[in-house]
Structures are given as structure tokens and as C-alpha cells.
């Protein structure tokens, strides 16, 4: 097995979810997190995630007990072939961790960062030689959401980003390559654009928070879960494809784009959204909502797995 021994730095929700996925694939995981109670929390998370991983067919050869905890980041990465870094999204913190682990890494060990906001070039400043360091940004929770955004740049050794993609695909992920640095990478920028217009519609009184959310999950969200927007519009014009769609709808979309809202996430906006989402929750706790979210994601993943087998 390639990359048979892995390490995870940071045992929060992202790190614990990664650890569960890596373990499910039959790999061993060395973990470091200095927070009190981190080991218990990670082991509990792995236990919680295991039934879903089993249902998805991702835990056939895995062993949840192939998880070890270490007293330092340097100890955790020693001997690992692939390291997933999930420490807090603060550049000084990441740089300090990179400086600590660099001397302890195996010569060919790949390190991938889960960073969602920091860019690869910003993080490379914490390395003497970042040749084996890449971006490997997942979506929460990583053991259920397939996407990983992978990026290398001119300071990345040839073949390293490709090897990272190969590893992620081996543990059941879907990868995309980010070819140019942008804050937020790709998918988070798409989320930000959609959420900005969702907020604008709420603040203009067009619809409630709940109904805007409903408009996404009960409408285009279902189509987006099958295919991306450009391919869907390509199918929307029948035999004419995307060319016919653009010919027919250019003026319509240009008009909508000119009218999209420009909002700022300030105190007033936040309070409006908080009130709206509280009403939408109808007394359900965050834990109950998270469990419902994960059950829905699991059901969708199971239902589409066979159809996506050739993607």
C-alpha cells in the first residue's frame, strides 16, 4: 500500500475526520494535538464516524485502533509517508509547526495543509525547503464530503501534487487542481458568491432566511449535487448545448449579474441571519442539526456511489 503510514497534526473536527478516513482505508495514523482531552475526543469521533464509513464501503480493511498519539508534532510525523496538517488557521502557528516538523520528516514524506483561507505561498514561508509541501483543502466533514482541492506551485517538486492526488483518490476522495492562487481557492469562493446573494435577498426582503436556504437545497442544489453549473446549462438547451444556451440567455444573465447584491457582513446583517437561522432550526440543537446533515449526506453519497463509479 502506498502511503501506508500517515500522520495528522491537529485533532479538531477536520483532523479527526481525516484520521477516521485514513484509518478506514487500512492506513495507520499518528496524531498530535496539544489540547487537553484531544485523544479522547479524536477516538470518540473515529468511533462515531466508523458506521458511516462502513456504509460507504470505505472501511473494509480499516482498523480504528491503528491510531497513535504523540507528545509533539515532530514525534508524530517521524516515519509517516503522508502528513495532513490541520492546525489553527493562523500563519505564525502554521509556520511554527512547519519549522518543528521539517527536520523530523522522512526524506520523501509529503505534507498537505487543510488551510481554507491561507494561500500556499504564504504557508511556504515557514519552510526551509517547501518542495514536498502542498495544499490539500477538504470540506467539512472530510470523511463524508469527497472534494479535496490540491495545489502546488513553482516551489513544489515535480510529481508531488500528482502523488498527493493519488493518495487522496486512494482513500476515496475526489480531487481538483488549483492552478493559480486565489484567497479561498475554488469552492469556498463559489460558496461566498452564493451566500452573498442569499444575504442580499434576505436584507432586501425578497425572502426569509429559511426560504432562501430552501430555494437552494430543494432547487438548484439538487442539480449541483449531480453536475456542475456549466455542464448543467450545457444540457439545458438540448441538442444546441452550451452555445445555444449562451445565445439565448446572454442578455438575461448579464441583467441578473448587473443586479446582484453588494453586501457586507456587519452587525446588522449578522443579527438578521442569526434570527432567521434560529427560526429555521425550530429548537433543534447544533448537534441534532449536524447529525441530520450527516445522515442526509451519507444517504446521498450511498445513493449516487454506483452511478459515479465511472467519473
Residue frames relative to the residue before (quaternion, step in Angstrom):
aa qw qx qy qz dx dy dz
X 1.0000 0.0000 0.0000 0.0000 0.00 0.00 0.00
X 0.3864 -0.7074 0.5425 0.2366 3.57 -0.89 0.95
X 0.8293 0.0996 -0.1122 0.5382 3.58 -1.02 0.85
X 0.1140 0.8523 -0.5026 0.0889 3.57 0.92 0.93
X 0.7660 0.2418 -0.1598 0.5737 3.59 1.10 -0.61
X 0.0752 -0.8151 0.5739 -0.0255 3.55 -0.72 1.14
X 0.2007 -0.7471 0.6128 0.1614 3.53 -1.35 0.13
X 0.1422 -0.7510 0.6378 0.0948 3.54 -1.23 0.60
X 0.1533 -0.7738 0.6111 0.0662 3.55 -0.84 1.02
X 0.7420 0.2506 -0.2415 0.5730 3.55 -0.48 1.24
X 0.0955 -0.8429 0.5296 0.0004 3.55 -0.57 1.18
X 0.2925 0.7414 -0.5442 0.2622 3.58 1.05 0.71
X 0.7983 -0.2789 0.1939 0.4973 3.57 -1.25 -0.32
X 0.6772 0.4849 -0.3043 0.4623 3.60 0.88 -0.89
X 0.6946 0.4815 -0.2852 0.4521 3.57 0.80 -0.98
X 0.6562 0.5039 -0.3124 0.4668 3.59 0.97 -0.81
X 0.6474 0.5163 -0.3161 0.4630 3.57 1.01 -0.79
X 0.6173 0.5196 -0.3343 0.4870 3.59 1.03 -0.81
X 0.6561 0.5272 -0.3202 0.4348 3.59 0.84 -0.98
X 0.6453 0.5184 -0.3248 0.4576 3.58 0.94 -0.86
X 0.6655 0.5049 -0.3043 0.4578 3.58 0.93 -0.88
X 0.6623 0.5009 -0.3118 0.4618 3.59 0.89 -0.91
X 0.6450 0.5136 -0.3161 0.4692 3.59 0.98 -0.84
X 0.6456 0.5409 -0.3210 0.4331 3.57 0.93 -0.88
X 0.6672 0.5147 -0.2971 0.4490 3.58 1.10 -0.68
X 0.5981 -0.5830 0.3526 0.4220 3.58 1.29 -0.05
X 0.5432 0.6112 -0.3966 0.4171 3.56 1.29 0.17
X 0.4118 -0.6571 0.5587 0.2941 3.54 -1.28 0.32
X 0.1933 -0.7878 0.5812 0.0652 3.56 -1.17 0.69
X 0.1494 -0.7444 0.6456 0.0824 3.55 -0.94 0.98
X 0.1281 -0.8298 0.5431 0.0059 3.57 -0.69 1.10
X 0.0071 -0.7581 0.6505 0.0453 3.53 -1.23 0.64
X 0.2048 0.7184 -0.6510 0.1347 3.52 -1.06 0.92
X 0.3474 -0.7899 0.4663 0.1948 3.62 -0.56 1.10
X 0.4911 0.6875 -0.4353 0.3110 3.61 1.19 -0.24
X 0.5343 -0.6114 0.4662 0.3514 3.60 -1.01 0.72
X 0.8223 0.2242 -0.1717 0.4940 3.57 -0.92 0.87
X 0.3789 0.7611 -0.4698 0.2375 3.60 1.25 0.06
X 0.6503 0.5272 -0.3423 0.4266 3.59 0.89 -0.87
X 0.6621 0.4996 -0.3123 0.4630 3.59 0.86 -0.90
X 0.6598 0.5192 -0.3093 0.4466 3.58 0.94 -0.90
X 0.6712 0.4880 -0.3058 0.4667 3.59 0.93 -0.85
X 0.6610 0.4980 -0.3181 0.4624 3.58 0.90 -0.86
X 0.6304 0.5161 -0.3318 0.4755 3.60 1.03 -0.72
X 0.6464 0.5150 -0.3279 0.4576 3.58 0.98 -0.82
X 0.6404 0.5217 -0.3294 0.4574 3.59 0.92 -0.87
X 0.6457 0.5157 -0.3139 0.4675 3.57 0.98 -0.86
X 0.6587 0.5081 -0.3051 0.4635 3.58 1.00 -0.84
X 0.7166 0.4686 -0.2549 0.4494 3.60 0.96 -0.90
X 0.5463 0.6845 -0.3863 0.2895 3.59 1.10 -0.65
X 0.6520 0.5066 -0.3524 0.4405 3.68 0.83 -0.76
X 0.6504 0.5041 -0.3249 0.4663 3.61 0.99 -0.77
X 0.6456 0.5120 -0.3175 0.4694 3.57 0.97 -0.83
X 0.6307 0.5224 -0.3248 0.4732 3.58 1.07 -0.72
X 0.6564 0.5132 -0.3060 0.4606 3.58 0.94 -0.89
X 0.6896 0.4669 -0.2750 0.4805 3.57 1.08 -0.70
X 0.4928 -0.6789 0.4187 0.3479 3.57 1.27 -0.06
X 0.5190 0.6639 -0.3915 0.3697 3.59 1.24 0.39
X 0.7179 0.4466 -0.2459 0.4740 3.59 1.24 -0.15
X 0.2575 0.8203 -0.4834 0.1648 3.58 1.17 0.46
X 0.8040 0.2232 -0.1071 0.5407 3.59 0.98 -0.79
X 0.4982 0.7041 -0.3990 0.3113 3.58 1.24 0.11
X 0.1776 -0.7514 0.6273 0.1016 3.48 -1.35 0.39
X 0.3427 -0.7743 0.4898 0.2076 3.61 -0.39 1.16
X 0.6352 0.5396 -0.3314 0.4421 3.58 1.21 -0.35
X 0.5474 0.6059 -0.4079 0.4085 3.61 1.27 -0.04
X 0.4710 0.6508 -0.4163 0.4259 3.53 1.12 0.87
X 0.0224 -0.8030 0.5954 -0.0166 3.56 -0.77 1.04
X 0.2561 -0.7567 0.5838 0.1450 3.56 -1.18 0.62
X 0.1711 -0.8124 0.5569 0.0242 3.52 -1.02 0.90
X 0.5838 -0.6429 0.3996 0.2938 3.53 -1.23 0.58
X 0.7931 0.1131 -0.0792 0.5932 3.59 1.22 -0.24
X 0.6280 -0.5239 0.4097 0.4041 3.55 -1.27 0.34
X 0.6336 0.5443 -0.3352 0.4358 3.58 0.99 -0.81
X 0.6528 0.5006 -0.3153 0.4731 3.58 0.98 -0.82
X 0.6577 0.5360 -0.3190 0.4224 3.59 0.94 -0.85
X 0.7337 0.4387 -0.2588 0.4498 3.60 0.89 -0.84
X 0.4935 0.6719 -0.4401 0.3337 3.62 1.16 -0.34
X 0.8296 0.1813 -0.1623 0.5026 3.56 -0.70 1.10
X 0.5532 0.6108 -0.4039 0.3971 3.61 1.21 -0.15
X 0.3662 -0.7279 0.5404 0.2098 3.56 -1.08 0.78
X 0.7786 0.1092 -0.0598 0.6150 3.58 1.22 -0.53
X 0.1075 -0.7990 0.5916 0.0098 3.56 -0.83 1.07
X 0.1418 -0.7694 0.6184 0.0735 3.57 -0.85 1.00
X 0.1830 -0.8040 0.5623 0.0629 3.57 -0.53 1.23
X 0.0098 0.8182 -0.5696 0.0781 3.57 -0.77 1.14
X 0.3007 0.7748 -0.5119 0.2173 3.60 1.09 0.60
X 0.7284 -0.4465 0.2636 0.4478 3.63 -1.18 0.36
X 0.5210 -0.6795 0.4452 0.2620 3.53 -1.10 0.87
X 0.4359 0.6281 -0.5140 0.3890 3.53 0.59 1.23
X 0.5142 -0.7061 0.3877 0.2945 3.54 -0.60 1.18
X 0.6584 0.4978 -0.3492 0.4435 3.67 0.80 -0.77
X 0.6302 0.5307 -0.3349 0.4572 3.59 1.04 -0.74
X 0.6785 0.4790 -0.2988 0.4701 3.56 0.86 -0.93
X 0.6460 0.5213 -0.3324 0.4476 3.59 0.89 -0.85
X 0.6466 0.5203 -0.3235 0.4544 3.58 0.97 -0.81
X 0.6523 0.5062 -0.3128 0.4695 3.58 0.98 -0.81
X 0.6538 0.5118 -0.3216 0.4551 3.58 0.93 -0.87
X 0.6491 0.5183 -0.3192 0.4562 3.58 0.98 -0.85
X 0.6575 0.5112 -0.3123 0.4570 3.58 1.06 -0.72
X 0.7637 0.4160 -0.2295 0.4371 3.58 0.78 -0.96
X 0.5287 0.6769 -0.4186 0.2950 3.61 1.07 -0.62
X 0.7067 0.4464 -0.3025 0.4580 3.67 0.79 -0.82
X 0.6930 0.4998 -0.2730 0.4421 3.60 1.18 -0.52
X 0.5435 0.6554 -0.3911 0.3494 3.58 1.23 -0.32
X 0.5194 -0.5748 0.5207 0.3588 3.52 -1.24 0.51
X 0.6731 -0.5565 0.3128 0.3734 3.55 -1.13 0.69
X 0.7918 0.2873 -0.1455 0.5189 3.60 1.02 -0.73
X 0.3751 0.7464 -0.4787 0.2703 3.59 1.23 0.28
X 0.2781 -0.7412 0.5914 0.1536 3.56 -0.98 0.92
X 0.1373 -0.7644 0.6260 0.0704 3.56 -1.04 0.87
X 0.0662 -0.7934 0.6051 0.0028 3.56 -0.84 1.03
X 0.2696 -0.7667 0.5640 0.1464 3.57 -0.97 0.88
X 0.3961 -0.7177 0.5313 0.2139 3.55 -1.06 0.85
X 0.3159 0.8065 -0.4691 0.1724 3.60 1.28 0.01
X 0.2580 -0.7841 0.5500 0.1273 3.55 -0.93 0.95
X 0.7820 0.3315 -0.1676 0.5005 3.58 1.09 -0.67
X 0.6668 0.4859 -0.3043 0.4762 3.57 1.02 -0.74
X 0.4068 -0.7087 0.5194 0.2500 3.55 -1.10 0.68
X 0.6611 -0.5095 0.3742 0.4040 3.54 -1.27 0.39
X 0.6777 0.4964 -0.3106 0.4447 3.60 0.85 -0.90
X 0.6029 0.5407 -0.3592 0.4639 3.61 1.07 -0.64
X 0.7116 0.4586 -0.2634 0.4626 3.57 0.85 -0.95
X 0.5862 0.5942 -0.3751 0.4031 3.60 1.08 -0.59
X 0.5488 0.6330 -0.3863 0.3858 3.58 1.21 -0.41
X 0.6508 0.5196 -0.3192 0.4523 3.59 1.22 -0.29
X 0.6602 0.5039 -0.2909 0.4749 3.59 1.30 -0.03
X 0.4537 -0.6111 0.5650 0.3184 3.53 -1.24 0.50
X 0.7803 -0.0037 0.0415 0.6240 3.56 1.02 -0.90
X 0.1347 -0.8421 0.5193 0.0557 3.61 -0.22 1.24
X 0.2418 0.8296 -0.4842 0.1370 3.60 1.21 0.38
X 0.7727 0.3284 -0.1699 0.5159 3.62 1.05 -0.73
X 0.5449 0.6075 -0.3819 0.4337 3.56 1.28 0.42
X 0.0154 0.8044 -0.5915 0.0531 3.59 -0.82 1.02
X 0.4948 -0.5685 0.5449 0.3675 3.50 -1.39 0.08
X 0.0583 0.7682 -0.6363 0.0390 3.56 -1.03 0.86
X 0.0465 0.8646 -0.4941 0.0786 3.54 0.55 1.25
X 0.1796 -0.8021 0.5636 0.0818 3.61 -0.63 1.14
X 0.3587 -0.6735 0.5769 0.2915 3.52 -1.37 -0.24
X 0.5043 -0.7144 0.4251 0.2335 3.50 -0.97 1.00
X 0.5817 -0.3146 -0.7477 0.0603 1.55 -1.56 1.98
X 0.5572 -0.6668 0.3774 0.3201 3.61 -0.81 0.95
X 0.6513 0.5189 -0.3485 0.4302 3.62 1.04 -0.55
X 0.7303 0.3872 -0.2388 0.5096 3.61 1.26 -0.23
X 0.7196 0.3855 -0.2417 0.5246 3.61 0.98 -0.79
X 0.4097 -0.7800 0.4104 0.2350 3.62 -0.46 1.13
X 0.6396 0.6169 -0.3454 0.3018 3.60 0.91 -0.86
X 0.0408 0.7321 -0.6799 -0.0020 3.51 -1.22 0.78
X 0.2509 -0.7502 0.5958 0.1391 3.57 -0.91 0.98
X 0.1033 -0.8146 0.5708 0.0020 3.57 -0.59 1.19
X 0.0721 0.8016 -0.5899 0.0655 3.56 -0.96 0.88
X 0.0271 -0.7200 0.6923 0.0400 3.48 -1.23 0.76
X 0.1826 -0.7744 0.5858 0.1543 3.59 -1.23 0.06
X 0.7974 -0.3229 0.1920 0.4723 3.58 -1.24 -0.25
X 0.6695 0.4779 -0.3034 0.4809 3.59 1.20 -0.41
X 0.5707 0.5812 -0.3745 0.4430 3.59 1.31 -0.04
X 0.5066 -0.6641 0.4649 0.2935 3.55 -0.90 0.94
X 0.5775 -0.5932 0.4323 0.3573 3.59 -1.03 0.78
X 0.8123 0.2815 -0.2249 0.4586 3.53 -1.00 0.91
X 0.5523 0.6387 -0.4015 0.3548 3.59 1.18 -0.33
X 0.6537 0.4893 -0.3234 0.4782 3.61 0.89 -0.84
X 0.6378 0.5219 -0.3239 0.4647 3.58 1.02 -0.77
X 0.6473 0.5086 -0.3170 0.4711 3.60 1.01 -0.79
X 0.6265 0.5255 -0.3344 0.4685 3.59 1.04 -0.76
X 0.6383 0.5120 -0.3259 0.4735 3.58 0.96 -0.81
X 0.6387 0.5332 -0.3223 0.4516 3.56 0.96 -0.85
X 0.6418 0.5135 -0.3173 0.4729 3.58 0.99 -0.82
X 0.6826 0.4890 -0.3026 0.4511 3.59 0.79 -1.00
X 0.6531 0.5067 -0.3201 0.4629 3.57 0.94 -0.81
X 0.6299 0.5474 -0.3304 0.4410 3.59 1.08 -0.72
X 0.7215 0.3888 -0.2512 0.5149 3.62 1.13 -0.54
X 0.6930 -0.5385 0.2541 0.4064 3.58 1.25 0.42
X 0.5169 0.6626 -0.4111 0.3531 3.60 1.23 0.21
X 0.3314 -0.6679 0.6218 0.2397 3.52 -1.41 0.28
X 0.1454 -0.8305 0.5353 0.0512 3.59 -0.63 1.10
X 0.0874 -0.7277 0.6700 0.1181 3.50 -1.34 0.43
X 0.3678 -0.7077 0.5540 0.2384 3.56 -1.20 0.50
X 0.2476 -0.7260 0.6269 0.1363 3.53 -0.97 0.97
X 0.2220 -0.8392 0.4900 0.0803 3.57 -0.44 1.24
X 0.7847 0.1568 -0.0726 0.5954 3.56 1.26 -0.37
X 0.5052 -0.6736 0.4479 0.3006 3.57 -0.92 0.86
X 0.1153 0.7325 -0.6644 0.0929 3.50 -1.05 0.99
X 0.5097 -0.6259 0.4737 0.3522 3.62 -0.90 0.77
X 0.7888 0.2530 -0.2067 0.5206 3.58 -0.74 1.03
X 0.3899 -0.7482 0.4588 0.2787 3.58 1.34 -0.04
X 0.7524 -0.3723 0.2735 0.4696 3.65 -0.82 -0.91
X 0.7798 0.3908 -0.2238 0.4349 3.58 0.36 -1.23
X 0.6435 0.5126 -0.3420 0.4541 3.61 0.99 -0.68
X 0.6165 0.5219 -0.3535 0.4718 3.58 1.10 -0.58
X 0.6236 0.5166 -0.3390 0.4788 3.58 1.05 -0.69
X 0.6402 0.5148 -0.3216 0.4708 3.58 0.98 -0.84
X 0.6559 0.5240 -0.3151 0.4426 3.57 0.94 -0.90
X 0.6527 0.5175 -0.3174 0.4532 3.58 0.98 -0.84
X 0.6717 0.4847 -0.3017 0.4720 3.58 0.91 -0.87
X 0.6761 0.4933 -0.3101 0.4509 3.58 0.91 -0.89
X 0.5970 0.5598 -0.3731 0.4370 3.60 1.02 -0.66
X 0.6977 0.4436 -0.2846 0.4852 3.59 0.87 -0.87
X 0.5905 0.5555 -0.3693 0.4541 3.61 1.09 -0.62
X 0.6615 0.4956 -0.2980 0.4774 3.58 0.94 -0.90
X 0.6398 0.5357 -0.3292 0.4419 3.56 0.94 -0.87
X 0.6538 0.5128 -0.3164 0.4577 3.59 0.94 -0.86
X 0.6431 0.5070 -0.3191 0.4770 3.58 1.06 -0.74
X 0.7078 0.4753 -0.2725 0.4460 3.58 0.80 -1.01
X 0.6695 0.4664 -0.3004 0.4941 3.60 1.16 -0.51
X 0.5046 -0.6777 0.4091 0.3446 3.59 1.27 -0.07
X 0.3660 0.7457 -0.4880 0.2679 3.58 1.19 0.33
X 0.7790 -0.1182 0.1082 0.6062 3.59 1.01 -0.82
X 0.5777 -0.5860 0.4456 0.3526 3.55 -1.29 0.39
X 0.6787 -0.4537 0.3745 0.4396 3.55 -1.32 0.22
X 0.6741 0.5017 -0.3034 0.4493 3.57 0.85 -0.95
X 0.7036 0.4652 -0.2889 0.4528 3.59 0.85 -0.88
X 0.6054 0.5168 -0.3679 0.4806 3.61 1.09 -0.52
X 0.6272 0.5127 -0.3340 0.4819 3.60 0.99 -0.78
X 0.6644 0.5089 -0.3007 0.4573 3.56 0.94 -0.94
X 0.6169 0.5567 -0.3427 0.4384 3.58 1.05 -0.74
X 0.6583 0.4895 -0.3103 0.4803 3.58 1.14 -0.60
X 0.7720 0.3930 -0.2430 0.4365 3.60 0.52 -1.13
X 0.7265 0.4068 -0.2487 0.4948 3.61 1.07 -0.61
X 0.7172 0.4089 -0.2402 0.5106 3.59 1.29 -0.11
X 0.8570 0.0472 -0.0300 0.5123 3.59 -0.56 -1.10
X 0.5363 0.6328 -0.4122 0.3768 3.61 1.13 -0.46
X 0.6274 0.5279 -0.3379 0.4622 3.58 1.06 -0.71
X 0.6711 0.4766 -0.3060 0.4784 3.57 0.95 -0.80
X 0.6480 0.5242 -0.3246 0.4472 3.60 0.96 -0.83
X 0.6188 0.5400 -0.3497 0.4508 3.59 1.12 -0.55
X 0.6689 0.4714 -0.2965 0.4924 3.58 1.23 -0.36
X 0.7871 -0.0851 0.1125 0.6004 3.57 0.89 -1.00
X 0.5833 -0.5940 0.4253 0.3549 3.56 -1.22 0.40
X 0.7083 -0.5130 0.2845 0.3927 3.59 -1.23 0.47
X 0.6713 0.5021 -0.3270 0.4363 3.59 0.89 -0.79
X 0.6533 0.4905 -0.3156 0.4828 3.59 0.96 -0.79
X 0.6427 0.5228 -0.3330 0.4502 3.59 0.99 -0.75
X 0.6631 0.4715 -0.3128 0.4901 3.58 0.98 -0.75
X 0.5686 0.5746 -0.3725 0.4558 3.59 1.14 -0.55
X 0.7012 0.4441 -0.2608 0.4930 3.57 1.07 -0.77
X 0.5962 0.6409 -0.3435 0.3404 3.56 1.20 -0.55
X 0.7216 0.4106 -0.2479 0.4992 3.59 1.20 -0.36
X 0.5450 -0.6489 0.3949 0.3549 3.56 1.21 0.42
X 0.8492 -0.1282 0.1080 0.5007 3.54 -1.05 -0.83
X 0.6275 0.5670 -0.3381 0.4128 3.59 1.11 -0.54
X 0.2999 -0.8075 0.4652 0.2039 3.55 1.27 -0.35
X 0.8160 -0.2805 0.1898 0.4684 3.52 -1.30 -0.39
X 0.5921 0.5725 -0.3762 0.4244 3.61 1.06 -0.63
X 0.6789 0.4710 -0.2850 0.4858 3.58 0.91 -0.93
X 0.6221 0.5443 -0.3427 0.4464 3.59 1.03 -0.77
X 0.6795 0.4824 -0.2917 0.4695 3.58 0.87 -0.94
X 0.6285 0.5331 -0.3381 0.4544 3.60 0.97 -0.79
X 0.7273 0.4570 -0.2428 0.4507 3.55 0.94 -0.90
X 0.8206 0.3041 -0.1116 0.4709 3.57 0.91 -0.95
X 0.3444 0.7654 -0.4973 0.2198 3.63 1.17 0.09
X 0.6898 0.4713 -0.2922 0.4654 3.59 0.77 -0.97
X 0.6297 0.5459 -0.3338 0.4406 3.58 1.01 -0.82
X 0.7155 0.4404 -0.2656 0.4729 3.57 0.77 -1.02
X 0.6223 0.5314 -0.3556 0.4515 3.60 0.96 -0.72
X 0.6441 0.5153 -0.3183 0.4673 3.57 1.04 -0.74
X 0.6535 0.4994 -0.3138 0.4745 3.57 0.96 -0.84
X 0.6565 0.5164 -0.3210 0.4465 3.59 0.90 -0.88
X 0.6438 0.5213 -0.3244 0.4566 3.57 1.01 -0.77
X 0.7328 0.4320 -0.2161 0.4792 3.58 1.16 -0.65
X 0.4266 0.7110 -0.4756 0.2938 3.63 1.22 0.00
X 0.5413 -0.6694 0.4175 0.2908 3.56 -1.06 0.81
X 0.2108 -0.7247 0.6410 0.1398 3.51 -1.31 0.54
X 0.0969 0.8184 -0.5533 0.1212 3.57 -0.20 1.29
X 0.2581 -0.7250 0.6144 0.1739 3.54 -1.34 0.37
X 0.4168 -0.7080 0.5106 0.2537 3.57 -0.97 0.83
X 0.1294 0.8043 -0.5578 0.1589 3.56 0.25 1.35
X 0.7737 -0.3739 0.2396 0.4520 3.55 -1.29 -0.06
X 0.6588 0.5118 -0.3155 0.4522 3.58 0.89 -0.90
X 0.6647 0.4987 -0.3013 0.4676 3.56 0.90 -0.94
X 0.6517 0.5229 -0.3212 0.4456 3.58 0.90 -0.92
X 0.6666 0.5003 -0.3133 0.4551 3.61 0.87 -0.88
X 0.6303 0.5262 -0.3331 0.4636 3.59 1.02 -0.76
X 0.6813 0.4813 -0.2884 0.4701 3.58 0.92 -0.88
X 0.6390 0.5296 -0.3279 0.4514 3.59 0.98 -0.85
X 0.6449 0.5057 -0.3158 0.4782 3.59 0.97 -0.86
X 0.6816 0.5058 -0.2913 0.4412 3.56 0.90 -0.92
X 0.6973 0.4560 -0.2885 0.4718 3.58 0.90 -0.87
X 0.5832 0.5562 -0.3703 0.4619 3.59 1.16 -0.51
X 0.6481 0.4967 -0.3104 0.4867 3.57 0.99 -0.81
X 0.6496 0.5280 -0.3098 0.4507 3.56 1.00 -0.86
X 0.6546 0.5376 -0.3136 0.4291 3.61 1.03 -0.75
X 0.1658 -0.8355 0.5063 0.1346 3.57 1.19 -0.54
X 0.7723 -0.4008 0.1869 0.4561 3.55 0.82 1.04
X 0.5051 0.6386 -0.4419 0.3764 3.60 1.20 -0.07
X 0.4495 -0.6886 0.5019 0.2680 3.57 -1.00 0.83
X 0.6504 -0.4982 0.3800 0.4294 3.60 -1.21 0.31
X 0.6351 0.5266 -0.3381 0.4528 3.60 1.01 -0.73
X 0.6589 0.4986 -0.3073 0.4719 3.58 0.98 -0.81
X 0.6559 0.4988 -0.3093 0.4747 3.57 0.98 -0.81
X 0.6392 0.5249 -0.3247 0.4587 3.59 1.00 -0.81
X 0.6463 0.5130 -0.3177 0.4670 3.58 1.00 -0.84
X 0.6457 0.5041 -0.3206 0.4755 3.57 1.02 -0.78
X 0.6210 0.5405 -0.3326 0.4600 3.58 1.00 -0.83
X 0.6993 0.4780 -0.2807 0.4513 3.56 0.79 -1.02
X 0.6337 0.5243 -0.3354 0.4594 3.59 1.04 -0.73
X 0.6505 0.5064 -0.3132 0.4715 3.58 1.00 -0.79
X 0.6502 0.5064 -0.3162 0.4700 3.58 0.96 -0.88
X 0.6460 0.5249 -0.3173 0.4544 3.57 0.95 -0.88
X 0.6610 0.5065 -0.3096 0.4591 3.57 0.92 -0.90
X 0.6646 0.4949 -0.3088 0.4669 3.59 0.96 -0.82
X 0.6432 0.5239 -0.3213 0.4567 3.57 0.98 -0.83
X 0.6606 0.5034 -0.3038 0.4668 3.59 0.93 -0.89
X 0.6844 0.5131 -0.2888 0.4301 3.55 0.92 -0.95
X 0.7671 0.3739 -0.1923 0.4845 3.59 1.05 -0.73
X 0.4357 0.7400 -0.4481 0.2485 3.60 1.22 -0.27
X 0.6917 0.4811 -0.2928 0.4521 3.59 0.83 -0.94
X 0.6590 0.5138 -0.3054 0.4566 3.57 1.01 -0.83
X 0.7101 0.4455 -0.2577 0.4806 3.59 1.10 -0.69
X 0.3848 0.7736 -0.4504 0.2251 3.56 1.22 -0.07
X 0.7402 0.4068 -0.2332 0.4820 3.58 1.09 -0.63
X 0.4547 0.7032 -0.4499 0.3105 3.61 1.25 -0.02
